[in-house]
Amino acid sequence: AHETSDRLYVAGSARKHRLSNTAHVDVQLIDSSGTVLAEGQNDISPTHTPPGGGKRFTDSYVVSFPLSKARQAAKIRVIYHGNAHRERNS
């Protein structure tokens, strides 16, 4: 995670051979009592080809939050999902 003047960015990567086409992450900002303050979702996308060519071995994600909200959090939770969330029927 890193900050800019107005946002907190949470970025990471996952090993490519383990990913499905619907793989994504949910990123949560959590306060000291365990309450989720904010949540964002991002698909895991292919990274650029390594310098000099060759195969990619990781794919990446990035989720951002307003810095004002992020400063209220005690921790960040990243949850990997290999498939899309199932939609609930009402």
GROMACS elastic network, one bead per residue, 0.5 to 0.9 nm:
[ bonds ]
;  ai    aj funct       b0    kb
    1     8     6  0.68166   500
    1     9     6  0.54325   500
    1    11     6  0.61965   500
    1    12     6  0.85715   500
    1    76     6  0.89031   500
    2     7     6  0.84610   500
    2     8     6  0.57339   500
    2     9     6  0.53657   500
    2    10     6  0.67148   500
    2    11     6  0.84598   500
    3     6     6  0.74271   500
    3     7     6  0.57662   500
    3     9     6  0.61959   500
    3    10     6  0.89520   500
    3    67     6  0.74395   500
    4     7     6  0.53415   500
    4     8     6  0.64621   500
    4     9     6  0.79618   500
    4    67     6  0.81260   500
    5     8     6  0.86845   500
    5    67     6  0.78188   500
    6    65     6  0.87057   500
    6    66     6  0.61354   500
    6    67     6  0.51860   500
    6    68     6  0.76353   500
    7    64     6  0.63836   500
    7    65     6  0.55292   500
    7    68     6  0.79545   500
    7    69     6  0.89968   500
    7    70     6  0.79712   500
    8    63     6  0.83858   500
    8    64     6  0.54585   500
    8    65     6  0.52699   500
    8    66     6  0.63175   500
    8    67     6  0.54169   500
    8    69     6  0.89943   500
    8    70     6  0.65096   500
    8    71     6  0.88634   500
    9    62     6  0.66878   500
    9    63     6  0.58034   500
    9    65     6  0.66419   500
   10    27     6  0.78144   500
   10    61     6  0.82206   500
   10    62     6  0.55812   500
   10    63     6  0.53153   500
   10    64     6  0.61214   500
   10    65     6  0.84701   500
   10    76     6  0.85641   500
   10    78     6  0.88657   500
   11    60     6  0.72962   500
   11    61     6  0.55589   500
   11    63     6  0.65067   500
   11    64     6  0.85584   500
   12    59     6  0.85081   500
   12    60     6  0.56532   500
   12    61     6  0.56233   500
   12    62     6  0.67185   500
   13    16     6  0.88658   500
   13    44     6  0.76796   500
   13    45     6  0.89730   500
   13    47     6  0.88696   500
   13    58     6  0.60266   500
   13    59     6  0.53785   500
   13    61     6  0.61710   500
   13    62     6  0.89072   500
   14    17     6  0.88833   500
   14    18     6  0.79044   500
   14    19     6  0.77462   500
   14    44     6  0.76948   500
   14    57     6  0.84984   500
   14    58     6  0.53513   500
   14    59     6  0.54522   500
   14    60     6  0.63419   500
   14    61     6  0.84457   500
   15    18     6  0.59376   500
   15    19     6  0.71475   500
   15    57     6  0.59312   500
   15    59     6  0.64529   500
   15    60     6  0.89338   500
   16    19     6  0.54705   500
   16    20     6  0.87125   500
   16    46     6  0.82840   500
   16    56     6  0.75071   500
   16    57     6  0.53410   500
   16    59     6  0.57447   500
   17    20     6  0.85593   500
   17    57     6  0.74063   500
   17    58     6  0.81646   500
   18    82     6  0.83694   500
   19    22     6  0.79707   500
   19    23     6  0.59105   500
   19    24     6  0.89697   500
   19    44     6  0.83670   500
   19    59     6  0.85678   500
   19    82     6  0.64400   500
   19    83     6  0.88312   500
   20    23     6  0.52671   500
   20    82     6  0.60575   500
   20    83     6  0.67268   500
   21    24     6  0.89036   500
   21    43     6  0.89429   500
   21    44     6  0.86630   500
   21    82     6  0.83754   500
   21    83     6  0.76592   500
   22    43     6  0.72094   500
   22    44     6  0.81775   500
   22    81     6  0.82416   500
   22    82     6  0.65493   500
   22    84     6  0.53755   500
   23    42     6  0.89918   500
   23    43     6  0.61912   500
   23    44     6  0.59862   500
   23    45     6  0.88712   500
   23    80     6  0.75109   500
   23    81     6  0.56232   500
   23    83     6  0.50713   500
   23    84     6  0.67312   500
   24    41     6  0.70977   500
   24    42     6  0.56152   500
   24    44     6  0.50719   500
   24    45     6  0.86369   500
   24    61     6  0.79097   500
   24    79     6  0.84918   500
   24    80     6  0.61146   500
   24    81     6  0.54171   500
   24    82     6  0.66244   500
   24    83     6  0.72692   500
   24    84     6  0.74099   500
   25    40     6  0.83580   500
   25    41     6  0.56870   500
   25    42     6  0.56208   500
   25    43     6  0.64858   500
   25    44     6  0.71163   500
   25    61     6  0.75635   500
   25    63     6  0.89502   500
   25    78     6  0.65051   500
   25    79     6  0.54011   500
   25    81     6  0.58733   500
   25    82     6  0.86045   500
   26    39     6  0.68326   500
   26    40     6  0.57573   500
   26    42     6  0.67755   500
   26    63     6  0.86209   500
   26    77     6  0.80896   500
   26    78     6  0.58370   500
   26    79     6  0.51335   500
   26    80     6  0.66560   500
   26    81     6  0.77990   500
   27    38     6  0.83561   500
   27    39     6  0.55688   500
   27    40     6  0.52501   500
   27    41     6  0.61243   500
   27    42     6  0.82884   500
   27    63     6  0.70124   500
   27    76     6  0.70302   500
   27    77     6  0.56920   500
   27    79     6  0.63563   500
   27    80     6  0.88488   500
   28    36     6  0.63362   500
   28    37     6  0.73453   500
   28    38     6  0.57677   500
   28    40     6  0.65692   500
   28    41     6  0.88156   500
   28    75     6  0.83861   500
   28    76     6  0.56734   500
   28    77     6  0.50559   500
   28    78     6  0.64711   500
   28    79     6  0.82703   500
   29    35     6  0.84399   500
   29    36     6  0.57839   500
   29    37     6  0.54408   500
   29    38     6  0.52713   500
   29    39     6  0.63792   500
   29    40     6  0.89206   500
   29    65     6  0.87551   500
   29    69     6  0.83394   500
   29    70     6  0.66890   500
   29    72     6  0.84095   500
   29    73     6  0.55563   500
   29    74     6  0.76010   500
   29    75     6  0.61603   500
   29    77     6  0.65642   500
   30    33     6  0.78840   500
   30    34     6  0.56677   500
   30    35     6  0.54603   500
   30    37     6  0.55600   500
   30    38     6  0.74682   500
   30    70     6  0.89273   500
   30    72     6  0.82797   500
   30    73     6  0.51347   500
   30    74     6  0.59167   500
   30    75     6  0.53565   500
   30    76     6  0.60790   500
   30    77     6  0.73212   500
   31    34     6  0.54194   500
   31    35     6  0.54992   500
   31    36     6  0.66183   500
   31    37     6  0.66473   500
   31    72     6  0.65261   500
   31    75     6  0.66640   500
   31    76     6  0.89366   500
   32    35     6  0.74521   500
   32    72     6  0.89237   500
   32    73     6  0.70873   500
   32    74     6  0.52339   500
   32    75     6  0.76930   500
   33    74     6  0.87354   500
   34    74     6  0.86502   500
   34    75     6  0.89300   500
   36    39     6  0.72479   500
   36    73     6  0.86023   500
   37    69     6  0.75016   500
   37    70     6  0.84178   500
   37    72     6  0.80014   500
   37    73     6  0.71576   500
   38    65     6  0.78694   500
   38    69     6  0.75685   500
   38    70     6  0.82768   500
   39    65     6  0.84607   500
   40    63     6  0.61789   500
   40    64     6  0.74667   500
   40    65     6  0.78937   500
   41    62     6  0.86574   500
   41    63     6  0.66909   500
   42    45     6  0.86208   500
   42    61     6  0.61547   500
   42    62     6  0.65752   500
   42    63     6  0.63258   500
   43    60     6  0.84087   500
   43    61     6  0.64503   500
   43    62     6  0.85890   500
   44    59     6  0.59828   500
   44    60     6  0.52669   500
   44    62     6  0.83522   500
   45    59     6  0.53650   500
   45    60     6  0.53337   500
   45    61     6  0.62431   500
   46    49     6  0.87016   500
   46    56     6  0.79160   500
   46    58     6  0.72846   500
   46    60     6  0.62562   500
   46    61     6  0.87996   500
   47    50     6  0.84515   500
   47    56     6  0.71464   500
   47    57     6  0.88631   500
   47    58     6  0.68889   500
   47    59     6  0.52108   500
   47    60     6  0.60003   500
   48    51     6  0.86444   500
   48    56     6  0.75641   500
   48    59     6  0.87977   500
   49    52     6  0.82267   500
   49    53     6  0.59481   500
   49    54     6  0.67776   500
   49    55     6  0.67111   500
   49    56     6  0.58746   500
   50    53     6  0.54243   500
   50    54     6  0.63122   500
   50    55     6  0.72456   500
   50    56     6  0.67107   500
   51    54     6  0.79552   500
   53    56     6  0.88989   500
   56    59     6  0.76746   500
   64    67     6  0.88554   500
   65    68     6  0.83869   500
   65    69     6  0.69198   500
   65    70     6  0.63868   500
   66    69     6  0.54847   500
   66    70     6  0.63009   500
   66    71     6  0.88385   500
   67    71     6  0.60483   500
   67    72     6  0.88335   500
   68    71     6  0.55937   500
   68    72     6  0.72035   500
   69    72     6  0.55717   500
   69    73     6  0.72652   500
   70    73     6  0.54064   500
   70    74     6  0.86698   500
   71    74     6  0.80304   500
   73    76     6  0.73952   500
   81    84     6  0.70217   500
   81    85     6  0.79008   500
   83    86     6  0.86819   500
   84    87     6  0.89004   500
